[in-house]
Structures are given as structure tokens and as C-alpha cells.
Amino acid sequence: MIDWNDLRYFLAVARVGTLARASRLLGINATTVSRRLAALEEQVQARLFDRTPDGYVLTPSGRDLLPRAERMESEAIALDRDVIGADQRASGSVRLTATEMLATRFIMPHLPRFHALHPDVTLELECTTRVVSLARREAEIALRLSRPREESVVGRRLASVPLSLYASPRYLAERGTPRDPDVSLAGHCAILFADARSFAIENEWFVPRLDGARVVLRSDSVSSIYSATLAGLGIALLPRAVAGREPALVHIPTATSPSPRVIWQAVHADVHRSARVRAVLDFVAEIVVPVEDMVE
């Protein structure tokens, strides 16, 4: 009988194409993945992948096995979800995925209180911008900046996150405050988000106002941009919910601002009844409050 664990390795390699990526996805070393793939191929008496310079490519035998392995995975995950969903003990691990900024600035400051309330719940936090699959149990809960679209996933809108321009007092003392930031940041240093589709809303608002301003940094990490702004590197768009509470930052008022981001909480319908998952869901919904309820 085929070992289900070997099929997990097979599916991971089939999805990401290399041993290195599969090992990171599974949280094990690449040697183990290679060894288990070899064991699976020996058991089924067929080569499942062609090893090419660009990665692992499914052979005809591998393509035949793929849908069957995916069906087995779906059943195993459904069983796992049912067991977790029926568990009414507030103990055990809960996997939560969120962006680095949401994790460090919205969640981490409140974790001591969560641990005091639920000492037997261990939070496993993954900071990533990758959209993880809740259906495949890559996480129990996800905090996202886009509405969940997965089947059988329950989504809840938690809060909107407006952004505004900020700079450090040291930067403004050296460079001065922009006279009309709605129109021009000429003569200033600007910190922009990465030139990527995921930051199109912010960049489409910010870039027309540069007017020759020097772009000194672009990053796909909001936390990095926040730190660079605190250090006095330049003017940046930052979440008001965080920057507005930071005494080492100065708000630069503008008549307009980018469309606010929305924080969505997502959980698979099969596990949201679990006591430990429910504890994390309720706590996150309590601490991620609408920005209009915050004092800037």
C-alpha cells in the first residue's frame, strides 16, 4: 500500500517544481524529499518525474498519479478538519498567516493578554504575502488584504486601513515640510512601495505627486518602509492605525489619500467551530479594530 506521506512529497514537488521549494513548503530538508520520492517511484515501479535543468517535470505516469493523489489529499484534509472542528478544548496549536506588518504592529503587542486568557493555545504565525490554501490546511486562519475567494472559506471584514504621508521630525527639520504635498514633493526624498501589482493602489496615488522628488527606496515590505521612515530616510505612505500612534513620526496632511486597504479574516468552514480556532478568531477580531475608532 502506498504511504500517504510519500504522496505528500510527490504533490509538493509536482506543485512547485523543485526539491528546494518543496522542502521549504513541507518544512523538511531536500534530501528527505528526494529519498521519499525515490521510495515512491520504486514502490509504483515507474518514474514519476523527469529531472531537468529547470526542475522536476511530471512523466506520463506522474500525470496519471496526480489526480488520484489530490483526491487522497482532499479526503485526508477533510478528515483532519472534521476532527479539529469537533474539538471543543481550547488547547493545541493554531496556524495563523498574516503580512509582516499586520503581525508585528497589530497582533504582537496583544499576545501577552491572549496567552493569559488561553495559556494552552500555541499560535503558529507565518508572516507572508503569499495566499496560503486554507482548504489544504496550510493554515487555519488567514489575515488578508483582499477578500477571500476560496470555496468553503468563511470571510469576515475586520477593518479598513487608510494610509497617509509621514516623515520623521529629523527629516523634516533637515528638508522642511512640503508646501503642497497634494501636488508636489519636489526637493524631497520619497520611499515607495515596490513596483508591483499588489501595490498599484498606493503607487498610482503617490507617484503623480513626486514632481521630481528623489526615490530613495522601494520595498515590498511595509515594515521595512516603516523602519526607513522612522530612521529619517524620507516621506512614505504608512497605515494611519500604526503611524498615527508613533510619536517619532509626523503626519503630513493631504486633501486626498489612496483608497483604504481592508483587513479580511478568513477561516475554513470546517474548523471555525474548534474551540482553539474560535479563541484566536475572536481575539483577532477584538484587536484589529476599525481605524476610525483609533485616536490618531
Buried (B, 14 or more C-beta within 10 A) or exposed (E): EBEEEBBBBBBBBBEBBBBEBBBBBBEBEBEEBBEBBEBBBEEBEBEBBEEEEEBBEBBEBBEEBBEEBBEBBEEBBBEEBEEBBEBEEBEBEBBBBBBBBBBBBBBEEBBEEBEEEBEEBEBEBBBBBEBBBBBBBBBBBBBBBEEBEBEEBBBBEBBBBBBBBBBBEEBBEEBEBBEEBEEBBBEBBBBBBEEEEEBEBBBEBBBEBBBEBEEBBBBEBBBBBBEBBBEBBBBBBBBBBBBBEBEEBBBBEBEEBBEBBBBBBBBBEBBBBBBBBBBBBEBBEEBBEEBEEEEE
